[in-house]
């Protein structure tokens, strides 16, 4: 299982754009320096009043498809 660790800070205003479909992907840099892009929908359960903030481990299968996400 492949994994990346990302630190994310998405404001409520940015989240609304993602939620409304204006933007669908989150683009960020993993802690190991890789540029990553993934669907914003995988962060839905982590949304709070102040947006989405924190460190997350994202797991992918061998073919690079999303498997799971967890807050660290």
HELIX and SHEET records of a PDB file:
HELIX    1   1 UNK A   12  UNK A   20  1                                   9    
HELIX    2   2 UNK A   40  UNK A   46  5                                   7    
SHEET    1   A 3 UNK A   2  UNK A  10  0                                        
SHEET    2   A 3 UNK A  52  UNK A  60 -1                                        
SHEET    3   A 3 UNK A  66  UNK A  71 -1                                        
SHEET    1   B 2 UNK A  25  UNK A  29  0                                        
SHEET    2   B 2 UNK A  35  UNK A  39 -1                                        
END                                                                             
